[in-house]
Amino acid sequence: MYTQKNRFGIVNREVMTDPNLSIAAKALYGVLSCYANKQRTCFPSISTLADDTGSSQSSIDRWIKELKKHKYIKRTGRKLTIK
């Protein structure tokens, strides 16, 4: 597996301070931010996200649904757009 050093992302403070989001969903948002390009879109697989967060694929699915519910991300096919 290829890992890129010095990967970072810009995280929206509104997401991090939202009391309605679980800490796990906030962590996933942070990981997604590290994959996002300048247009704030990213394409990591569910298995990559699970590996990065040390969690299961079903947990990733649950947290993505939580972020979508609160309109912090939008999914179009494989592409995720983050706020």
C-alpha positions as CSV (number, residue, x, y, z in Angstrom):
1,M,0.0,0.0,0.0
2,Y,1.4,3.4,-1.0
3,T,1.1,6.1,1.7
4,Q,1.9,9.7,1.1
5,K,3.8,11.6,3.7
6,N,2.8,15.1,4.8
7,R,-0.8,14.8,3.7
8,F,-3.0,17.4,5.3
9,G,-6.5,18.8,4.8
10,I,-8.5,21.9,5.6
11,V,-11.3,21.1,8.1
12,N,-14.4,23.2,8.3
13,R,-14.7,24.5,11.9
14,E,-18.5,24.4,11.7
15,V,-18.3,20.6,11.3
16,M,-15.9,20.1,14.2
17,T,-18.0,22.2,16.6
18,D,-21.4,20.7,15.6
19,P,-22.9,19.1,18.7
20,N,-25.2,17.0,16.6
21,L,-22.3,15.0,15.0
22,S,-20.6,12.1,16.6
23,I,-16.9,12.4,17.3
24,A,-16.4,9.5,14.9
25,A,-18.2,11.3,12.0
26,K,-16.0,14.4,12.7
27,A,-12.9,12.2,12.6
28,L,-14.0,10.8,9.2
29,Y,-14.6,14.3,7.9
30,G,-11.0,15.1,8.9
31,V,-9.7,12.1,7.0
32,L,-11.8,13.0,4.0
33,S,-10.4,16.5,4.1
34,C,-6.9,14.9,3.7
35,Y,-8.0,13.3,0.4
36,A,-9.9,16.4,-1.0
37,N,-8.6,18.3,-3.9
38,K,-8.9,22.1,-4.5
39,Q,-12.6,21.6,-5.6
40,R,-13.2,19.8,-2.2
41,T,-13.9,16.5,-3.9
42,C,-12.3,13.1,-3.1
43,F,-12.5,9.5,-4.2
44,P,-11.1,7.2,-1.4
45,S,-12.6,3.8,-1.2
46,I,-14.6,2.6,1.8
47,S,-11.8,0.1,2.6
48,T,-9.2,2.8,2.5
49,L,-11.2,5.0,4.9
50,A,-11.7,2.0,7.2
51,D,-7.9,1.3,7.2
52,D,-7.1,4.9,7.8
53,T,-9.5,5.2,10.8
54,G,-9.0,1.7,12.2
55,S,-12.7,0.9,11.9
56,S,-15.0,-1.3,10.0
57,Q,-16.5,-0.6,6.5
58,S,-20.0,-0.7,8.0
59,S,-18.9,2.1,10.5
60,I,-17.6,4.2,7.6
61,D,-20.9,3.7,5.8
62,R,-22.8,4.8,8.9
63,W,-20.6,7.9,9.4
64,I,-20.9,8.9,5.8
65,K,-24.7,8.7,6.1
66,E,-24.5,10.9,9.2
67,L,-22.4,13.5,7.4
68,K,-24.8,13.4,4.5
69,K,-27.8,13.8,6.8
70,H,-26.3,17.0,8.2
71,K,-25.3,18.2,4.7
72,Y,-21.5,18.3,5.3
73,I,-20.8,16.0,2.4
74,K,-22.6,15.1,-0.8
75,R,-22.1,11.8,-2.7
76,T,-22.3,11.5,-6.4
77,G,-21.4,7.9,-7.5
78,R,-17.9,7.3,-6.1
79,K,-17.2,11.0,-5.7
80,L,-17.6,12.7,-2.3
81,T,-17.8,16.5,-2.1
82,I,-17.1,17.9,1.3
83,K,-18.2,21.3,2.7
